[in-house]
């Protein structure tokens, strides 16, 4: 599949990181611009309208989380957080604040490029949603509310389907426990993670060849779940 060419704004005050990203991403056809502070990023984004923002959390003038919160007040541009903060709670905070992905430093360029592609494709799907989501042997027809695996219809309860549909709409992106619980069961269930795990196990028993080694519905430990996007799919042997 051809690369999705686009413009990327890198918001990071470390010159070596900016050089690394410039060298690694430009060869894939992405046009890069760079800023070193949060205030500058908030000025540049509405002017230049980048296709994606790479955002460091440790900026000299303000925390990157504040940049993300202010950005999400008016823009849905894809944002990949890039940070040395690798704790699960930081990832959860960033994802719930509206980040599309979270990459911890140090990182490999091949994986980073794959995450950029996934974020850009996902945003295209969200702005022009496809009625059918297909990955491997799994097919989710959102218009007909029908799920099949290897050509055979999968029977799901209404809540199981809602959970799968929500993950499919954000395929390739980690959806946090709280986001899933709040949207499907309501705010009162926001902390009922064990309740969510029960439904995920049920879904895996219906969708996966081996529920203990899932190909489609992946756990992000301590954070949430991700339904793999087609370009992320690698079926277990």
C-alpha positions, 0 to 999 in steps of 0.5 A: 500500500502506498504511503499517505503523504502529508505534512507533520508538525513536530513540537519538541525542544530537543534538537537531536529528536527533531533531526532524527525525525526529520531524517527518518520521516522525510525519506517517506515523503512527509513534509516536516515543520518544527517548533520548540514550544507549546505557545508557538505550536498553538500559533502555528497549527491554525495557520499551517493546518498540518495533517498530523502533530507530533507532541512532546510533553516536556516543553519549556514553556508549558506542559504538553498536556496543556497544549493537547487540551487547548488544541482539542478545544477547536481541532481534531488534527491527529496527535501522537504524543512523544515522551520520556514519560512511560508510566501507564497513568501518563498514557491514559491521561494523554489518550483521554485528553484526545491523543491518537497515540503515545510513543515513549522515548527512545523509539524506533523509526520503523514503528513510529512511521507505522503509527503515523500511517495508522493515525492518518488512515484512521482520521480518513475513516472517521471523516468518511467512514466506511460501512464495512471494517475488514481485517484478516478473517474478521468483517464488521458491517456497520451499516447492517450491524452484522459481524462475520468471521471466516464467512460465518456470522457471529452472534453477539449480544447488543452490548458486545456489538456496541463494544466491538463497534466502538473499537472498530470505529477507532481501529488501530487506536488504543481506547481507554477503559474509562472511555469504553465504559463511559460511552457504552454503560454510562458515567457510573461505570467508569471505574468498573474495569473488571466488568469490561474484561468480562465482555472482552473475554466474551468477544474474544471467545467469539472472534479469535481462533485462540482467545488466549493469543488474540489477533484482533482485540489486543490488550494495552496493559493498564490502559485499554484495548485496541482493535488492530487496523488492517495494516497492523494485522499479523495473524498468529501462527 
